[in-house]
Amino acid sequence: MRVLWLLVLVVMMAACSPSQAQTAIPLLTPTPTPTPTDRYEVKAWVDKTHPQPGQVVGLTGSLIKNGVYLNGIMMSGYWQQPGEASPSQHCYDMSTYQRGKCIVIVEGFPEDVFVPLQIEFIYNGLTYIADTGFTPQGK
Protein backbone atom coordinates (compact mmCIF):
# COMPACT_ATOMS: atom_id res chain seq x y z
CA MET A 1 0.00 0.00 0.00
CA ARG A 2 2.87 2.33 0.78
CA VAL A 3 4.42 1.67 -2.60
CA LEU A 4 1.14 2.53 -4.29
CA TRP A 5 0.92 5.91 -2.49
CA LEU A 6 4.54 6.63 -3.35
CA LEU A 7 3.88 5.85 -6.99
CA VAL A 8 0.79 8.16 -7.04
CA LEU A 9 2.83 10.94 -5.45
CA VAL A 10 5.63 10.64 -8.04
CA VAL A 11 3.13 10.71 -10.91
CA MET A 12 1.40 13.80 -9.51
CA MET A 13 4.69 15.62 -9.04
CA ALA A 14 5.75 14.80 -12.58
CA ALA A 15 2.46 16.14 -13.93
CA CYS A 16 2.93 19.43 -12.02
CA SER A 17 6.55 20.07 -13.01
CA PRO A 18 7.06 22.54 -15.87
CA SER A 19 8.12 21.18 -19.19
CA GLN A 20 10.31 22.92 -21.72
CA ALA A 21 7.30 23.57 -23.95
CA GLN A 22 5.69 25.88 -21.36
CA THR A 23 6.44 29.61 -21.52
CA ALA A 24 6.71 31.82 -18.48
CA ILE A 25 4.10 34.55 -18.07
CA PRO A 26 5.65 37.76 -16.79
CA LEU A 27 4.21 39.16 -13.59
CA LEU A 28 2.55 42.52 -13.88
CA THR A 29 3.89 45.04 -11.41
CA PRO A 30 1.48 47.80 -10.50
CA THR A 31 2.62 51.34 -11.15
CA PRO A 32 2.12 53.67 -8.22
CA THR A 33 -0.69 56.14 -8.70
CA PRO A 34 -0.06 59.68 -7.56
CA THR A 35 -1.93 60.69 -4.45
CA PRO A 36 -3.34 64.18 -4.18
CA THR A 37 -1.57 66.56 -1.84
CA ASP A 38 -3.60 67.54 1.20
CA ARG A 39 -4.56 71.19 1.34
CA TYR A 40 -4.56 72.93 4.73
CA GLU A 41 -6.06 76.27 5.68
CA VAL A 42 -5.79 78.06 9.02
CA LYS A 43 -8.24 80.74 10.05
CA ALA A 44 -7.94 83.12 13.00
CA TRP A 45 -10.29 85.90 14.07
CA VAL A 46 -11.40 87.97 17.04
CA ASP A 47 -14.93 88.82 18.10
CA LYS A 48 -14.03 92.48 18.84
CA THR A 49 -11.61 94.41 16.63
CA HIS A 50 -11.81 97.67 18.63
CA PRO A 51 -12.47 96.73 22.29
CA GLN A 52 -12.62 99.07 25.25
CA PRO A 53 -10.23 98.62 28.21
CA GLY A 54 -11.50 95.89 30.53
CA GLN A 55 -13.42 94.06 27.82
CA VAL A 56 -12.80 90.44 26.93
CA VAL A 57 -11.81 89.60 23.35
CA GLY A 58 -12.47 86.10 22.05
CA LEU A 59 -9.59 84.72 19.99
CA THR A 60 -10.83 81.90 17.74
CA GLY A 61 -9.11 79.66 15.22
CA SER A 62 -9.79 76.72 12.92
CA LEU A 63 -7.62 74.23 11.06
CA ILE A 64 -9.16 72.96 7.84
CA LYS A 65 -7.87 69.95 5.88
CA ASN A 66 -9.18 69.50 2.34
CA GLY A 67 -12.26 71.55 3.19
CA VAL A 68 -13.03 69.64 6.41
CA TYR A 69 -12.74 71.39 9.78
CA LEU A 70 -10.56 69.32 12.14
CA ASN A 71 -11.57 68.72 15.75
CA GLY A 72 -9.70 67.42 18.76
CA ILE A 73 -6.49 69.34 18.03
CA MET A 74 -4.89 71.71 20.50
CA MET A 75 -4.79 75.39 19.60
CA SER A 76 -2.31 77.75 21.24
CA GLY A 77 -2.71 81.51 21.34
CA TYR A 78 0.28 83.87 21.46
CA TRP A 79 0.50 87.61 22.07
CA GLN A 80 2.67 90.11 23.89
CA GLN A 81 1.24 91.32 27.16
CA PRO A 82 2.31 94.77 28.34
CA GLY A 83 5.59 94.39 30.23
CA GLU A 84 6.67 91.23 28.38
CA ALA A 85 9.84 91.28 26.29
CA SER A 86 8.33 89.17 23.50
CA PRO A 87 5.11 87.33 22.63
CA SER A 88 4.47 84.16 24.60
CA GLN A 89 1.85 81.46 24.86
CA HIS A 90 -1.14 82.72 26.81
CA CYS A 91 -3.82 80.19 26.04
CA TYR A 92 -4.21 76.56 25.10
CA ASP A 93 -7.54 75.12 24.01
CA MET A 94 -8.81 71.89 22.45
CA SER A 95 -10.58 72.57 19.17
CA THR A 96 -14.16 71.36 19.37
CA TYR A 97 -17.13 72.16 17.16
CA GLN A 98 -14.71 73.17 14.39
CA ARG A 99 -12.73 75.72 16.38
CA GLY A 100 -10.49 76.48 19.30
CA LYS A 101 -11.24 79.53 21.42
CA CYS A 102 -9.55 81.48 24.17
CA ILE A 103 -9.86 84.93 25.66
CA VAL A 104 -7.72 88.05 25.92
CA ILE A 105 -8.51 90.58 28.64
CA VAL A 106 -7.91 94.08 27.31
CA GLU A 107 -5.88 95.61 30.14
CA GLY A 108 -2.67 97.62 29.89
CA PHE A 109 -2.52 97.71 26.10
CA PRO A 110 -1.91 101.19 24.66
CA GLU A 111 -4.90 102.84 23.00
CA ASP A 112 -5.06 102.90 19.19
CA VAL A 113 -2.07 100.55 18.86
CA PHE A 114 -2.72 97.27 17.03
CA VAL A 115 -2.16 94.18 19.22
CA PRO A 116 -1.11 91.22 17.04
CA LEU A 117 -2.42 87.81 18.05
CA GLN A 118 -1.27 84.50 16.65
CA ILE A 119 -2.77 81.02 16.82
CA GLU A 120 -0.96 77.76 16.27
CA PHE A 121 -2.11 74.22 15.59
CA ILE A 122 0.29 71.27 15.60
CA TYR A 123 -1.08 68.42 13.49
CA ASN A 124 0.78 65.31 12.29
CA GLY A 125 4.10 66.85 13.28
CA LEU A 126 3.56 70.06 11.31
CA THR A 127 2.77 73.53 12.68
CA TYR A 128 0.01 75.66 11.17
CA ILE A 129 -0.13 79.37 12.09
CA ALA A 130 -2.53 82.25 11.44
CA ASP A 131 -2.55 85.87 12.62
CA THR A 132 -5.22 88.32 13.67
CA GLY A 133 -5.45 91.08 16.27
CA PHE A 134 -7.31 94.02 17.74
CA THR A 135 -6.83 97.75 18.40
CA PRO A 136 -7.86 98.93 21.88
CA GLN A 137 -9.99 102.09 21.99
CA GLY A 138 -10.21 104.68 24.74
CA LYS A 139 -13.27 105.00 26.98
MOQUI-V211862 format. One record per residue. N is the residue number from 1. RES is the residue in three letters. SS is DSSP state (alpha for helix, beta for strand, coil for the rest). PSI is psi in whole degrees, -180 to 180 (NA if undefined). Layout:
BEGIN
N/RES/SS/PSI
N/RES/SS/PSI
END
This chain:
BEGIN
1/MET/coil/-39
2/ARG/alpha/-39
3/VAL/alpha/-39
4/LEU/alpha/-45
5/TRP/alpha/-39
6/LEU/alpha/-42
7/LEU/alpha/-43
8/VAL/alpha/-41
9/LEU/alpha/-43
10/VAL/alpha/-41
11/VAL/alpha/-42
12/MET/alpha/-41
13/MET/alpha/-39
14/ALA/alpha/-37
15/ALA/alpha/-29
16/CYS/alpha/-16
17/SER/coil/143
18/PRO/coil/143
19/SER/coil/171
20/GLN/coil/-20
21/ALA/coil/-19
22/GLN/coil/146
23/THR/coil/146
24/ALA/coil/139
25/ILE/coil/122
26/PRO/coil/144
27/LEU/coil/140
28/LEU/coil/128
29/THR/coil/127
30/PRO/coil/142
31/THR/coil/137
32/PRO/coil/138
33/THR/coil/138
34/PRO/coil/140
35/THR/coil/143
36/PRO/coil/148
37/THR/coil/134
38/ASP/coil/144
39/ARG/coil/124
40/TYR/beta/146
41/GLU/beta/138
42/VAL/beta/132
43/LYS/beta/140
44/ALA/beta/140
45/TRP/beta/163
46/VAL/beta/155
47/ASP/coil/-15
48/LYS/coil/120
49/THR/coil/-21
50/HIS/coil/68
51/PRO/coil/159
52/GLN/beta/156
53/PRO/coil/138
54/GLY/coil/-14
55/GLN/coil/163
56/VAL/beta/129
57/VAL/beta/129
58/GLY/beta/122
59/LEU/beta/120
60/THR/beta/146
61/GLY/beta/155
62/SER/beta/145
63/LEU/beta/126
64/ILE/beta/127
65/LYS/beta/118
66/ASN/coil/39
67/GLY/coil/-1
68/VAL/beta/126
69/TYR/beta/130
70/LEU/coil/143
71/ASN/coil/161
72/GLY/coil/20
73/ILE/coil/141
74/MET/beta/137
75/MET/beta/133
76/SER/beta/145
77/GLY/beta/133
78/TYR/beta/138
79/TRP/beta/169
80/GLN/coil/110
81/GLN/coil/151
82/PRO/coil/133
83/GLY/coil/-13
84/GLU/coil/148
85/ALA/coil/-31
86/SER/coil/165
87/PRO/coil/146
88/SER/beta/170
89/GLN/beta/125
90/HIS/beta/-13
91/CYS/beta/159
92/TYR/beta/118
93/ASP/beta/143
94/MET/beta/128
95/SER/coil/123
96/THR/beta/154
97/TYR/coil/43
98/GLN/coil/13
99/ARG/beta/155
100/GLY/beta/149
101/LYS/beta/138
102/CYS/beta/176
103/ILE/beta/152
104/VAL/beta/125
105/ILE/beta/125
106/VAL/coil/89
107/GLU/coil/128
108/GLY/coil/-4
109/PHE/coil/140
110/PRO/coil/144
111/GLU/coil/146
112/ASP/coil/23
113/VAL/coil/122
114/PHE/beta/132
115/VAL/beta/107
116/PRO/beta/137
117/LEU/beta/146
118/GLN/beta/140
119/ILE/beta/157
120/GLU/beta/133
121/PHE/beta/137
122/ILE/beta/119
123/TYR/beta/126
124/ASN/coil/41
125/GLY/coil/1
126/LEU/beta/151
127/THR/beta/131
128/TYR/beta/127
129/ILE/beta/145
130/ALA/beta/154
131/ASP/beta/151
132/THR/beta/-162
133/GLY/beta/-176
134/PHE/beta/164
135/THR/beta/109
136/PRO/coil/141
137/GLN/beta/154
138/GLY/coil/165
139/LYS/coil/NA
END
